[in-house]
């Protein structure tokens, strides 16, 4: 059963990276939605790092929260 709530939930089920605020993929490194290895749903994120010192990252910007339980 996929995670559906909480403060931070991002999945690959749309087969893209659009739920992330941004990504940085330099020097042949890549983040993709993939069907190679799946725990839940139809897709997972696959990170390919070619051994360089270049960047590979994804990030999410949150709105300010006043109540967190």
Phi and psi in degrees as a GROMACS rama.xvg file:
@    title "Ramachandran Plot"
@    xaxis  label "Phi"
@    yaxis  label "Psi"
@TYPE xy
-66.3148  148.672  UNK-2
-67.4887  135.371  UNK-3
-125.493  -10.0436  UNK-4
-135.042  -166.494  UNK-5
97.0211  177.026  UNK-6
-71.0604  -33.7483  UNK-7
-141.275  107.475  UNK-8
-137.205  117.299  UNK-9
-131.668  129.676  UNK-10
-125.825  174.227  UNK-11
-103.766  13.8549  UNK-12
-65.381  -17.4228  UNK-13
-86.8977  0.767584  UNK-14
61.5087  36.8818  UNK-15
-155.858  -175.652  UNK-16
-110.999  18.0154  UNK-17
-68.1021  -19.1278  UNK-18
-73.8969  -19.7477  UNK-19
-79.1212  146.714  UNK-20
-67.6363  -36.3839  UNK-21
-166.906  165.278  UNK-22
-138.809  156.035  UNK-23
-132.978  118.513  UNK-24
-132.4  98.2167  UNK-25
-113.077  158.636  UNK-26
61.9289  31.907  UNK-27
87.889  -3.15745  UNK-28
-76.3567  148.986  UNK-29
-150.868  146.58  UNK-30
-117.646  127.108  UNK-31
-139.357  159.83  UNK-32
-82.9337  138.207  UNK-33
-143.689  156.391  UNK-34
-106.856  9.77591  UNK-35
-61.6509  -52.2438  UNK-36
-135.502  116.587  UNK-37
-123.359  133.956  UNK-38
-98.277  -45.0206  UNK-39
-137.146  145.843  UNK-40
77.7326  -154.155  UNK-41
-107.272  -20.1221  UNK-42
-133.553  159.23  UNK-43
-138.864  168.576  UNK-44
-87.9354  137.722  UNK-45
-119.717  126.583  UNK-46
-108.702  123.278  UNK-47
-110.655  117.237  UNK-48
-117.344  124.521  UNK-49
-92.0127  13.9146  UNK-50
85.3826  9.53808  UNK-51
-87.5267  174.283  UNK-52
-92.5543  19.068  UNK-53
-83.7788  166.606  UNK-54
-81.6331  149.532  UNK-55
-149.74  106.78  UNK-56
-155.33  156.823  UNK-57
-136.513  146.524  UNK-58
-143.259  158.941  UNK-59
-131.173  129.922  UNK-60
-95.31  131.527  UNK-61
-102.798  150.07  UNK-62
-75.4233  152.491  UNK-63
-63.8358  137.789  UNK-64
-119.063  138.962  UNK-65
-102.688  -25.2547  UNK-66
-124.083  118.366  UNK-67
-127.67  125.372  UNK-68
